[in-house]
Structure formats: structure tokens, C-alpha cells
Amino acid sequence: MITKGVRLSSDVVVLAVENDIEIQFLDKYGEPAGKLWHPDISSSAAVRRRQLEIIKTKKGTLLNKSLIKRNAENFIKHLQELSRRRSEKKKSFIEDKVKKIRELMKCLVEIDGVIENVRS
């Protein structure tokens, strides 16, 4: 995903497209503004099919756990950065939310098996 102020060479774009990597452009609010992907529909269908296959395995669970963990860590960093410029009351509120996210991340470690079997 790309937000404003980023420059990509055509070589980078072609390399991404050749490797079925979608490039998403976001506006200043983080909302989708456009995307580039390979024009061959079968390539995106193959990726979607493989995603459906892997979700039914333990490897799919590990992949999802990794993505969730990374997103949570990035969210914590963002919240901590926001709290630096806030009043003590708001800092305390943000710190409480960060603690709750960390507690949820501990639960993530305990998840094992195929996603369909561990959903609650």
C-alpha cells in the first residue's frame, strides 16, 4: 500500500505486476484511491484459489497469526506516537488500550490448528 509522497519507477511496478503483487494507492486519510495489478484475471483467480487452499491448513493459521501480530504491533506503535502529544488524561486512556491489545496478543500465541477448527 502506498500513501502520498512516494515515487515508484516503472521497473518496480512491472516487477510487482509480474509477480502478482497488487499495488494499492491510498489517499491522505488511508482510504483506497486506486490500484494496479496484472491484467490477466486468471492470475488473481489463482492467487485467490491458493489463499482458499492455505486457509484450510496449519500454515494458513500461522500466516494469519503473523499478519494479525504485525498489524497489532504497528497499531501499538501508532498509538504510542499519538500519546506523546496528548494530555495526561488522554495518555492514560491510550496506555490502557495498548495494554488491552497486548493482552489479546498473548491469546493469539495460544491459537493452534486449522482456522476453521479454532474459530470461536
DSSP file (Angstrom, degrees, kcal/mol; ACC not computed):
  #  RESIDUE AA STRUCTURE BP1 BP2  ACC     N-H-->O    O-->H-N    N-H-->O    O-->H-N    TCO  KAPPA ALPHA  PHI   PSI    X-CA   Y-CA   Z-CA
    1    1 A M              0   0    0      0, 0.0     2,-0.5     0, 0.0    24,-0.2   0.000 360.0 360.0 360.0 139.3    0.0    0.0    0.0
    2    2 A I  B     -a   25   0A   0     22,-3.1    24,-3.8     4,-0.0     2,-0.1  -0.972 360.0-169.5-125.5 128.5    1.3    3.4   -0.9
    3    3 A T    >   -     0   0    0     -2,-0.5     3,-0.6     1,-0.2    24,-0.1  -0.336  46.5 -54.3-100.9-169.5    0.3    6.7    0.6
    4    4 A K  T 3  S+     0   0    0      1,-0.2    -1,-0.2    -2,-0.1     3,-0.1  -0.217 113.5  36.3 -70.2 156.0    1.2   10.2   -0.7
    5    5 A G  T 3  S+     0   0    0      1,-0.3     2,-0.4    -3,-0.1    -1,-0.2   0.648  82.7 124.4  83.5  16.8    4.7   11.3   -1.5
    6    6 A V    <   -     0   0    0     -3,-0.6     2,-0.4     2,-0.0    -1,-0.3  -0.900  42.9-157.9-111.8 138.6    6.1    8.0   -2.8
    7    7 A R        -     0   0    0     -2,-0.4     2,-0.4    -3,-0.1    -3,-0.0  -0.951   7.6-171.5-115.8 135.0    7.7    7.6   -6.2
    8    8 A L        -     0   0    0     -2,-0.4     2,-0.1     4,-0.0    -2,-0.0  -0.972  19.1-130.6-123.3 138.3    8.0    4.2   -7.9
    9    9 A S     >  -     0   0    0     -2,-0.4     4,-1.9     1,-0.1     3,-0.2  -0.470  26.3-115.1 -79.4 159.8   10.0    3.5  -11.1
   10   10 A S  H  > S+     0   0    0      1,-0.2     4,-2.7     2,-0.2     5,-0.2   0.829 117.0  61.1 -63.4 -30.4    8.3    1.7  -13.9
   11   11 A D  H  > S+     0   0    0      2,-0.2     4,-2.3     1,-0.2    -1,-0.2   0.903 104.7  47.3 -61.9 -41.3   10.7   -1.2  -13.3
   12   12 A V  H  > S+     0   0    0     -3,-0.2     4,-2.3     2,-0.2    -2,-0.2   0.917 112.6  48.9 -66.3 -43.4    9.4   -1.6   -9.8
   13   13 A V  H  X S+     0   0    0     -4,-1.9     4,-2.5     2,-0.2    -2,-0.2   0.930 112.5  47.5 -62.6 -46.3    5.8   -1.5  -11.0
   14   14 A V  H  X S+     0   0    0     -4,-2.7     4,-2.8     1,-0.2    -1,-0.2   0.914 111.1  51.7 -62.5 -43.1    6.5   -4.1  -13.7
   15   15 A L  H  X S+     0   0    0     -4,-2.3     4,-1.2     2,-0.2    -1,-0.2   0.911 111.2  47.8 -60.6 -43.2    8.3   -6.4  -11.3
   16   16 A A  H  <>S+     0   0    0     -4,-2.3     5,-3.1     2,-0.2     3,-0.5   0.936 113.3  47.3 -62.5 -46.7    5.4   -6.2   -8.9
   17   17 A V  H ><5S+     0   0    0     -4,-2.5     3,-1.7     1,-0.2    -2,-0.2   0.905 108.9  54.1 -62.7 -42.8    2.8   -7.0  -11.6
   18   18 A E  H 3<5S+     0   0    0     -4,-2.8    -1,-0.2     1,-0.3    -2,-0.2   0.768 110.9  47.4 -63.1 -25.1    4.9   -9.8  -13.0
   19   19 A N  T 3<5S-     0   0    0     -4,-1.2    -1,-0.3    -3,-0.5    -2,-0.2   0.100 118.5-109.9-103.7  21.0    4.9  -11.4   -9.5
   20   20 A D  T < 5 +     0   0    0     -3,-1.7     2,-0.7     1,-0.2    -3,-0.2   0.839  67.5 149.6  54.8  38.0    1.2  -10.9   -9.0
   21   21 A I      < -     0   0    0     -5,-3.1     2,-0.3    -6,-0.1    -1,-0.2  -0.907  39.6-142.0-103.8 117.2    1.8   -8.2   -6.3
   22   22 A E        -     0   0    0     -2,-0.7     2,-0.6    -3,-0.1    15,-0.2  -0.571   7.2-147.7 -77.5 136.9   -1.0   -5.7   -6.3
   23   23 A I  E     - B   0  36A   0     13,-2.6    13,-2.7    -2,-0.3     2,-0.4  -0.938  14.2-164.9-107.0 122.2    0.0   -2.1   -5.7
   24   24 A Q  E     - B   0  35A   0     -2,-0.6   -22,-3.1    11,-0.2     2,-0.5  -0.900   6.4-152.9-110.3 135.7   -2.6   -0.1   -3.8
   25   25 A F  E     -aB   2  34A   0      9,-3.3     8,-3.6    -2,-0.4     9,-1.4  -0.912  12.9-163.5-107.2 132.2   -2.6    3.7   -3.6
   26   26 A L  E     - B   0  32A   0    -24,-3.8   -22,-0.1    -2,-0.5     2,-0.0  -0.855  14.2-127.1-115.5 149.4   -4.2    5.4   -0.6
   27   27 A D    >   -     0   0    0      4,-2.9     3,-2.1    -2,-0.3   -23,-0.1  -0.177  47.2 -82.4 -80.6-176.2   -5.2    9.0   -0.1
   28   28 A K  T 3  S+     0   0    0      1,-0.3    -1,-0.1     2,-0.1   -25,-0.0   0.633 131.5  54.1 -66.8 -11.5   -4.1   11.1    2.9
   29   29 A Y  T 3  S-     0   0    0      2,-0.2    -1,-0.3     3,-0.0   -26,-0.0   0.383 120.2-106.6 -99.3   2.1   -6.8    9.6    5.0
   30   30 A G  S <  S+     0   0    0     -3,-2.1    -2,-0.1     1,-0.3     3,-0.0   0.601  75.8 137.6  83.1  11.5   -5.7    6.0    4.3
   31   31 A E        -     0   0    0      1,-0.1    -4,-2.9     2,-0.0    -1,-0.3  -0.676  65.0 -92.9 -90.5 145.3   -8.6    5.3    2.0
   32   32 A P  E     +B   26   0A   0      0, 0.0    -6,-0.3     0, 0.0     3,-0.1  -0.310  44.2 169.7 -58.7 133.0   -8.2    3.5   -1.3
   33   33 A A  E     -     0   0A   0     -8,-3.6     2,-0.3     1,-0.5    -7,-0.2   0.548  62.5 -36.6-117.0 -18.2   -7.6    5.8   -4.2
   34   34 A G  E     -B   25   0A   0     -9,-1.4    -9,-3.3     2,-0.0    -1,-0.5  -0.936  52.0-143.9 171.8 169.5   -6.5    3.3   -6.8
   35   35 A K  E     -B   24   0A   0     -2,-0.3     2,-0.4   -11,-0.2   -11,-0.2  -0.995   4.5-147.4-154.6 155.8   -4.7    0.1   -7.5
   36   36 A L  E     +B   23   0A   0    -13,-2.7   -13,-2.6    -2,-0.3     2,-0.3  -0.977  28.9 151.7-122.6 137.2   -2.5   -1.7  -10.1
   37   37 A W        -     0   0    0     -2,-0.4   -20,-0.1   -15,-0.2   -15,-0.1  -0.961  53.1 -66.5-155.1 170.1   -2.5   -5.4  -10.7
   38   38 A H        -     0   0    0     -2,-0.3     6,-0.2   -21,-0.2     5,-0.0  -0.362  39.8-137.1 -62.4 135.8   -1.8   -7.9  -13.5
   39   39 A P  S    S+     0   0    0      0, 0.0     2,-0.8     0, 0.0    -1,-0.1   0.672  79.5  97.2 -71.6 -14.9   -4.4   -7.6  -16.3
   40   40 A D    >>  -     0   0    0      1,-0.2     3,-1.4     2,-0.1     4,-1.0  -0.658  62.7-158.8 -78.6 110.3   -4.7  -11.4  -16.6
   41   41 A I  H 3> S+     0   0    0     -2,-0.8     4,-2.3     1,-0.3     5,-0.2   0.795  88.0  65.6 -60.1 -29.7   -7.8  -12.3  -14.5
   42   42 A S  H 3> S+     0   0    0      1,-0.2     4,-2.2     2,-0.2    -1,-0.3   0.823  95.8  57.3 -65.5 -28.6   -6.5  -15.9  -14.2
   43   43 A S  H <> S+     0   0    0     -3,-1.4     4,-1.9     2,-0.2    -1,-0.2   0.927 110.2  42.2 -68.3 -42.9   -3.5  -14.7  -12.2
   44   44 A S  H  X S+     0   0    0     -4,-1.0     4,-2.5     1,-0.2    -2,-0.2   0.861 113.7  53.2 -70.7 -33.3   -5.7  -13.1   -9.5
   45   45 A A  H  X S+     0   0    0     -4,-2.3     4,-2.5     2,-0.2    -2,-0.2   0.892 107.9  51.2 -65.7 -38.1   -8.0  -16.0   -9.5
   46   46 A A  H  X S+     0   0    0     -4,-2.2     4,-2.4     2,-0.2    -2,-0.2   0.900 110.1  49.2 -65.3 -40.3   -5.0  -18.3   -9.0
   47   47 A V  H  X S+     0   0    0     -4,-1.9     4,-2.3     2,-0.2    -2,-0.2   0.941 112.5  47.4 -63.4 -46.5   -3.9  -16.2   -6.0
   48   48 A R  H  X S+     0   0    0     -4,-2.5     4,-2.2     1,-0.2    -2,-0.2   0.902 111.5  51.3 -61.4 -41.3   -7.4  -16.3   -4.5
   49   49 A R  H  X S+     0   0    0     -4,-2.5     4,-1.9     1,-0.2    -1,-0.2   0.921 110.6  48.3 -62.3 -44.1   -7.7  -20.0   -5.1
   50   50 A R  H  X S+     0   0    0     -4,-2.4     4,-2.6     1,-0.2    -1,-0.2   0.874 108.8  54.3 -65.5 -36.8   -4.3  -20.6   -3.3
   51   51 A Q  H  X S+     0   0    0     -4,-2.3     4,-1.7     1,-0.2    -1,-0.2   0.910 108.7  48.8 -61.7 -41.9   -5.5  -18.3   -0.4
   52   52 A L  H  < S+     0   0    0     -4,-2.2     4,-0.4     1,-0.2    -2,-0.2   0.855 112.3  49.4 -66.4 -34.3   -8.6  -20.5    0.0
   53   53 A E  H >< S+     0   0    0     -4,-1.9     3,-1.0     1,-0.2    -2,-0.2   0.928 111.8  46.2 -69.2 -45.3   -6.4  -23.6   -0.1
   54   54 A I  H >< S+     0   0    0     -4,-2.6     3,-1.9     1,-0.2     6,-0.8   0.791  99.9  68.0 -72.2 -27.2   -3.9  -22.4    2.5
   55   55 A I  T 3< S+     0   0    0     -4,-1.7    60,-0.6     1,-0.3    61,-0.4   0.736  94.4  60.0 -63.8 -20.3   -6.6  -21.2    4.9
   56   56 A K  T <  S+     0   0    0     -3,-1.0    -1,-0.3    -4,-0.4     2,-0.3   0.220 100.5  70.4 -92.1  14.9   -7.6  -24.8    5.5
   57   57 A T  S <> S-     0   0    0     -3,-1.9     4,-1.4    56,-0.1    58,-0.5  -0.806  90.1-111.2-126.3 167.3   -4.1  -25.7    6.8
   58   58 A K  H  > S+     0   0    0     -2,-0.3     4,-2.5     1,-0.2     5,-0.2   0.841 118.9  61.0 -64.1 -32.5   -2.0  -25.0    9.9
   59   59 A K  H  > S+     0   0    0      1,-0.2     4,-2.4     2,-0.2    -1,-0.2   0.876 101.1  53.5 -61.8 -36.3    0.3  -22.9    7.7
   60   60 A G  H  > S+     0   0    0     -6,-0.8     4,-2.5    -3,-0.2    -1,-0.2   0.891 108.0  50.0 -63.5 -40.0   -2.7  -20.7    7.0
   61   61 A T  H  X S+     0   0    0     -4,-1.4     4,-2.7    -7,-0.2    -2,-0.2   0.928 111.0  48.7 -63.8 -45.3   -3.3  -20.3   10.7
   62   62 A L  H  X S+     0   0    0     -4,-2.5     4,-2.3     1,-0.2    -2,-0.2   0.901 111.3  50.2 -61.5 -40.9    0.4  -19.3   11.2
   63   63 A L  H  X S+     0   0    0     -4,-2.4     4,-2.3     2,-0.2    -1,-0.2   0.931 112.3  46.5 -63.1 -45.9    0.2  -16.9    8.3
   64   64 A N  H  X S+     0   0    0     -4,-2.5     4,-2.7     1,-0.2     5,-0.2   0.906 111.5  51.3 -63.7 -41.6   -2.9  -15.2    9.8
   65   65 A K  H  X S+     0   0    0     -4,-2.7     4,-2.6     1,-0.2    -1,-0.2   0.905 110.1  50.4 -61.4 -40.8   -1.4  -15.1   13.3
   66   66 A S  H  X S+     0   0    0     -4,-2.3     4,-2.4     2,-0.2    -2,-0.2   0.914 111.8  46.8 -63.6 -44.0    1.7  -13.4   11.8
   67   67 A L  H  X S+     0   0    0     -4,-2.3     4,-2.4     2,-0.2    -2,-0.2   0.914 113.7  47.9 -65.1 -42.7   -0.4  -10.8   10.0
   68   68 A I  H  X S+     0   0    0     -4,-2.7     4,-2.6     2,-0.2    -2,-0.2   0.921 112.3  49.6 -64.0 -43.7   -2.5  -10.1   13.0
   69   69 A K  H  X S+     0   0    0     -4,-2.6     4,-2.7    -5,-0.2    -2,-0.2   0.928 111.6  48.2 -61.1 -46.0    0.5   -9.8   15.2
   70   70 A R  H  X S+     0   0    0     -4,-2.4     4,-2.4     1,-0.2    -1,-0.2   0.912 112.7  48.4 -62.6 -43.1    2.3   -7.4   12.8
   71   71 A N  H  X S+     0   0    0     -4,-2.4     4,-2.4     2,-0.2    -1,-0.2   0.915 112.1  49.0 -63.3 -42.4   -0.8   -5.2   12.5
   72   72 A A  H  X S+     0   0    0     -4,-2.6     4,-2.6     2,-0.2    -2,-0.2   0.913 111.0  49.9 -63.8 -42.7   -1.3   -5.1   16.3
   73   73 A E  H  X S+     0   0    0     -4,-2.7     4,-2.3     1,-0.2    -1,-0.2   0.910 112.3  47.5 -62.4 -41.9    2.4   -4.2   16.8
   74   74 A N  H  X S+     0   0    0     -4,-2.4     4,-2.2     2,-0.2    -1,-0.2   0.883 111.4  51.1 -65.7 -37.7    2.1   -1.4   14.2
   75   75 A F  H  X S+     0   0    0     -4,-2.4     4,-2.7     2,-0.2    -2,-0.2   0.904 108.9  51.0 -66.1 -41.2   -1.1   -0.2   15.8
   76   76 A I  H  X S+     0   0    0     -4,-2.6     4,-2.8     2,-0.2     5,-0.2   0.933 109.9  49.7 -60.9 -46.0    0.6   -0.1   19.2
   77   77 A K  H  X S+     0   0    0     -4,-2.3     4,-2.2     1,-0.2    -1,-0.2   0.911 111.6  49.4 -58.7 -42.1    3.4    2.0   17.8
   78   78 A H  H  X S+     0   0    0     -4,-2.2     4,-2.4     2,-0.2    -2,-0.2   0.927 111.6  47.8 -63.8 -45.2    0.9    4.4   16.2
   79   79 A L  H  X S+     0   0    0     -4,-2.7     4,-2.5     1,-0.2    -2,-0.2   0.908 111.3  50.9 -62.5 -41.6   -1.0    4.8   19.5
   80   80 A Q  H  X S+     0   0    0     -4,-2.8     4,-1.0     1,-0.2    -1,-0.2   0.889 109.7  50.4 -64.2 -38.1    2.2    5.3   21.4
   81   81 A E  H  < S+     0   0    0     -4,-2.2     3,-0.5    -5,-0.2     4,-0.4   0.913 111.4  48.7 -64.7 -41.8    3.3    8.0   18.9
   82   82 A L  H >< S+     0   0    0     -4,-2.4     3,-1.4     1,-0.2    -2,-0.2   0.892 105.4  58.4 -62.8 -39.5   -0.1    9.7   19.3
   83   83 A S  H >< S+     0   0    0     -4,-2.5     3,-1.5     1,-0.3    -1,-0.2   0.758  90.7  70.9 -66.2 -23.9    0.0    9.6   23.1
   84   84 A R  T 3< S+     0   0    0     -4,-1.0    -1,-0.3    -3,-0.5    -2,-0.2   0.776 103.5  42.5 -62.5 -25.6    3.3   11.6   23.1
   85   85 A R  T <  S+     0   0    0     -3,-1.4     2,-0.3    -4,-0.4    -1,-0.3  -0.007 101.8  91.2-111.5  28.4    1.3   14.7   22.0
   86   86 A R  S <  S-     0   0    0     -3,-1.5    -3,-0.0     1,-0.1    -4,-0.0  -0.785  80.2 -93.7-121.7 164.2   -1.7   14.3   24.3
   87   87 A S     >  -     0   0    0     -2,-0.3     4,-2.8     1,-0.1     5,-0.2  -0.233  44.7-102.7 -67.6 164.4   -2.7   15.4   27.7
   88   88 A E  H  > S+     0   0    0      1,-0.2     4,-2.3     2,-0.2     5,-0.2   0.870 122.5  53.9 -58.8 -38.4   -2.1   13.1   30.7
   89   89 A K  H  > S+     0   0    0      2,-0.2     4,-1.8     1,-0.2    -1,-0.2   0.929 112.7  42.2 -62.6 -45.4   -5.7   12.0   30.8
   90   90 A K  H  > S+     0   0    0      2,-0.2     4,-2.6     1,-0.2    -2,-0.2   0.863 111.5  56.0 -70.6 -35.6   -5.7   11.0   27.1
   91   91 A K  H  X S+     0   0    0     -4,-2.8     4,-2.8     1,-0.2    -2,-0.2   0.919 107.8  49.3 -60.2 -42.8   -2.2    9.4   27.5
   92   92 A S  H  X S+     0   0    0     -4,-2.3     4,-2.0     2,-0.2    -1,-0.2   0.901 110.4  50.2 -63.3 -41.7   -3.6    7.2   30.3
   93   93 A F  H  X S+     0   0    0     -4,-1.8     4,-1.8     2,-0.2    -2,-0.2   0.930 112.8  46.1 -61.4 -46.5   -6.6    6.2   28.1
   94   94 A I  H  X S+     0   0    0     -4,-2.6     4,-2.4     1,-0.2    -2,-0.2   0.914 110.3  53.3 -64.6 -43.3   -4.3    5.3   25.2
   95   95 A E  H  X S+     0   0    0     -4,-2.8     4,-2.2     1,-0.2    -1,-0.2   0.878 106.8  53.3 -59.9 -37.8   -2.0    3.3   27.5
   96   96 A D  H  X S+     0   0    0     -4,-2.0     4,-1.9     2,-0.2    -1,-0.2   0.911 109.4  47.9 -62.7 -42.5   -5.0    1.4   28.8
   97   97 A K  H  X S+     0   0    0     -4,-1.8     4,-2.2     2,-0.2    -2,-0.2   0.886 109.3  53.3 -66.3 -38.6   -5.9    0.5   25.2
   98   98 A V  H  X S+     0   0    0     -4,-2.4     4,-2.3     1,-0.2    -2,-0.2   0.909 107.8  51.5 -62.5 -41.7   -2.3   -0.6   24.4
   99   99 A K  H  X S+     0   0    0     -4,-2.2     4,-2.1     1,-0.2    -1,-0.2   0.910 109.3  50.2 -60.7 -42.5   -2.4   -2.9   27.5
  100  100 A K  H  X S+     0   0    0     -4,-1.9     4,-2.1     2,-0.2    -1,-0.2   0.891 109.6  50.6 -64.3 -39.7   -5.6   -4.5   26.3
  101  101 A I  H  X S+     0   0    0     -4,-2.2     4,-2.1     1,-0.2    -1,-0.2   0.916 109.6  50.8 -64.1 -42.0   -4.2   -5.0   22.8
  102  102 A R  H  X S+     0   0    0     -4,-2.3     4,-1.5     1,-0.2    -2,-0.2   0.882 108.2  52.7 -63.7 -37.7   -1.1   -6.7   24.3
  103  103 A E  H  X S+     0   0    0     -4,-2.1     4,-1.3     1,-0.2    -1,-0.2   0.913 109.6  48.6 -62.8 -42.6   -3.3   -9.0   26.4
  104  104 A L  H  X S+     0   0    0     -4,-2.1     4,-1.4     1,-0.2    -2,-0.2   0.865 106.2  57.3 -64.8 -35.6   -5.2  -10.0   23.2
  105  105 A M  H  X S+     0   0    0     -4,-2.1     4,-1.1     1,-0.2    -1,-0.2   0.848 101.3  56.7 -64.2 -33.1   -1.8  -10.6   21.5
  106  106 A K  H  X S+     0   0    0     -4,-1.5     4,-0.7     1,-0.2     3,-0.4   0.883 104.5  52.5 -64.3 -37.2   -1.0  -13.1   24.3
  107  107 A C  H >X S+     0   0    0     -4,-1.3     3,-0.6     1,-0.2     4,-0.5   0.834 100.4  63.2 -65.2 -32.3   -4.2  -15.0   23.4
  108  108 A L  H >< S+     0   0    0     -4,-1.4     3,-1.1     1,-0.2    -1,-0.2   0.859  94.6  59.9 -60.9 -36.9   -3.0  -15.2   19.8
  109  109 A V  H 3< S+     0   0    0     -4,-1.1    -1,-0.2    -3,-0.4    -2,-0.2   0.841 100.4  56.5 -60.6 -34.0    0.0  -17.2   20.8
  110  110 A E  H << S+     0   0    0     -4,-0.7     2,-0.3    -3,-0.6    -1,-0.3   0.640  81.6 104.5 -76.4 -14.5   -2.2  -20.0   22.2
  111  111 A I    <<  +     0   0    0     -3,-1.1     2,-0.3    -4,-0.5     4,-0.1  -0.529  46.1 162.2 -73.1 128.4   -4.1  -20.4   18.9
  112  112 A D        +     0   0    0     -2,-0.3     2,-0.2     2,-0.1    -2,-0.0  -0.994  30.7  32.2-146.4 147.9   -3.1  -23.6   17.1
  113  113 A G  S    S-     0   0    0     -2,-0.3     2,-0.3   -55,-0.1   -52,-0.1  -0.605  98.2 -19.4 107.1-167.5   -4.5  -25.8   14.4
  114  114 A V    >>  -     0   0    0     -2,-0.2     3,-1.4     1,-0.1     4,-1.2  -0.593  59.9-125.6 -80.8 138.1   -6.7  -25.1   11.4
  115  115 A I  H >> S+     0   0    0    -60,-0.6     4,-1.4   -58,-0.5     3,-0.8   0.878 108.4  57.6 -53.7 -44.8   -8.6  -21.8   11.4
  116  116 A E  H 34 S+     0   0    0    -61,-0.4    -1,-0.3     1,-0.3   -60,-0.1   0.812 110.1  46.2 -58.4 -28.8  -12.0  -23.4   10.8
  117  117 A N  H <4 S+     0   0    0     -3,-1.4    -1,-0.3     1,-0.2    -2,-0.2   0.696 115.0  44.2 -86.4 -20.8  -11.4  -25.6   14.0
  118  118 A V  H << S+     0   0    0     -4,-1.2    -2,-0.2    -3,-0.8    -1,-0.2   0.473  81.3 116.6-106.4  -3.1  -10.2  -22.8   16.3
  119  119 A R     <        0   0    0     -4,-1.4    -5,-0.0    -5,-0.2    -3,-0.0  -0.359 360.0 360.0 -63.5 143.6  -12.7  -20.0   15.5
  120  120 A S              0   0    0     -2,-0.0    -1,-0.1     0, 0.0    -3,-0.0   0.382 360.0 360.0-128.4 360.0  -14.9  -19.0   18.4
